[in-house]
């Protein structure tokens, strides 16, 4: 998606709604950590202030949406699973600069670690620099996104409300 934005952005930047299949080569024993999954992302590209505001406002909107579906959602600081020594440095940078957070739900029970159903990321000018995307003042564009993990949300709904869809709370049914 980022290469399609190469060049100068409009004054207000760009918003992009992206859906697609994702694949990761990270085997896991956690059944919710699928190697192939679907994501729905809302991306903002523009100034640093616009990207940060987008990340924060969409994380709050997503938490409200998921809470409205009867899920017990918590926002936590997070890092991507980078590998090797360089990866540990990247993860430390993400953590120190508050670049990533996740919305987690207690998929396996309250006493076990939660599972991320959505994440918000601030990429700084990484994609702007890499793909030649600039703001109207010529600076590299900054970007952020909020991504929903579709299958994980489905699993969280089943864990929270059971397998009998007709028995789900009316408020959740109305929102869906």
N, C-alpha and C positions, 0 to 999 in steps of 0.2 A: 504494500500500500504506500509506503513512504516514497519510493521512486516516482510515483505518480504526482507527488507534490513538489518535485524538484523545481527550483526557481523561486521567484518572489511570491509570497503569499499575499492575499488581500489584506487590507488594513486590520480586519477582525480575525485574521488567521483562518484556520480550517477545523472543522469538526467532521469526523468520519465514523460511521457506524459499520463495524466489520463483524462478519460471522464466518466461521470456517472450521475445518477439521485440523487438528493439531496432532503432531506425533513427537514423542520424546523417547530417546534411547536411554531410559533410566529404569531398569527393572526394579520392582518393589514387591514386597510381600503384602502390602496394604491393598486390598481389593478396590479401594476408592482412588488409588493413584494409577489411573489407567495410562497405558502407553499411547493409545489413540483416543482422542476425545474431541468434543466440540466446545468452542468458545464463542462468546458474544462480547465484543469489546466496543467501548465508546472512547474514541481517541480525540485528543485536542492537540493541535499544533499551532504555535504562535509565540508570544512573548513568554518569558520565564514566569511572570506573575499570572498570566492567563493559564498556563499549564499547571501551576501549583494550585490555583483556585479550582480548576476543573477536577484535579485529582481529589482534593479534599471534599468538594461539594458532591461529587459522584460517589465517593465512599460513603458519605452520610446518606445519600439517596438510596444506595444499594442496601445499606443496613436497614433502613426503614422499609424498603420493599420486602426484604427477606423476613424481617420481624413480623410484618403484616401477613406473611404466609405461615405464621406460627412457629418460626424457627428461632431458637435461642442463639443469637448472633453476638460475637465479640470481635472487635477490631484489635489486631495485634501487629506489632512491628514484625517484619519478615525479611528474609533474604532469599535469593535464588540459589539452587543447589549447584554452585560452581564447583569444579573439580581441580585438585592440585593446589600447589602453593599460590599461584596467581589467582586461583579461584577464591581461596581464603581471603586474600587481600581485597578482591572485588566485593565479597560478601561483607567484609568489615567496613568498606566504604559505603555500601548500601545502608548498612545499619547506622553508621555514624551520621550520615546525612539525611536520614529518614526518607529514603527513596522508595521504599516498598512497604506496604502493609497488606494484611489479609483479613478477610472476614471469615471467621471460623465458626463451626457449629459442632456440638458434641455428638458426632455421628455414632460413636461406639459406647456412649455413656458419659455421664458427668465426671467420673473419676479418671477418664482417659484423655489424652491430648485431643484437641479438636481437629477437624479436617477443614481445610480452606475450601470455600465454595465461590469465593470471588477474591480478586486482588486489585490493588491500585498501585500504580507505578509512576514515578516521575523520572524521565529519562535524561533530564537536563538537555543539553544541545547535541547529544549523541547522534540521533537520526538526522537532525538538521545539518550537522557537519558532514556526516557520512554521505548523505544524498543531495547535498547542495540546496537545502531548503532555507530560505532567508525571510526575515520579516521586512516590512517596508523600509526600515532604516538600514537594511543591509546586514544586520546581525544574523548569525545562525539561529534558526528557529529552535525552540524548546518544545518538548512534547510530554504528554502524560496519557495514561489510559486507565480505565476501569474495565476489568474482564470478569465475566461470569463463566463458571464451569458448568455447562448445562447438565451433564450426567451427574455431577456431584450434587447439584441442587435437587435433582430428581431423587437421588439416594437419600438426601437429608429429609425431603418431604416424606418419603416412605418410612424412614426411621422415626420421624416425629409423629406421624399420623396413622401409620399402619398400612397394610396392603389392601384393605377394603376401602376403595375410593369413596363409596357411598357413605361411609362412616366418618369421613373427615369433617371438621368443623365448618359450619355454614359460612363463616367469615372468610375462611381460606378458600372455600369453593367459589365464593363470589369474586374474590380477587383474581383467581385463576381464570 
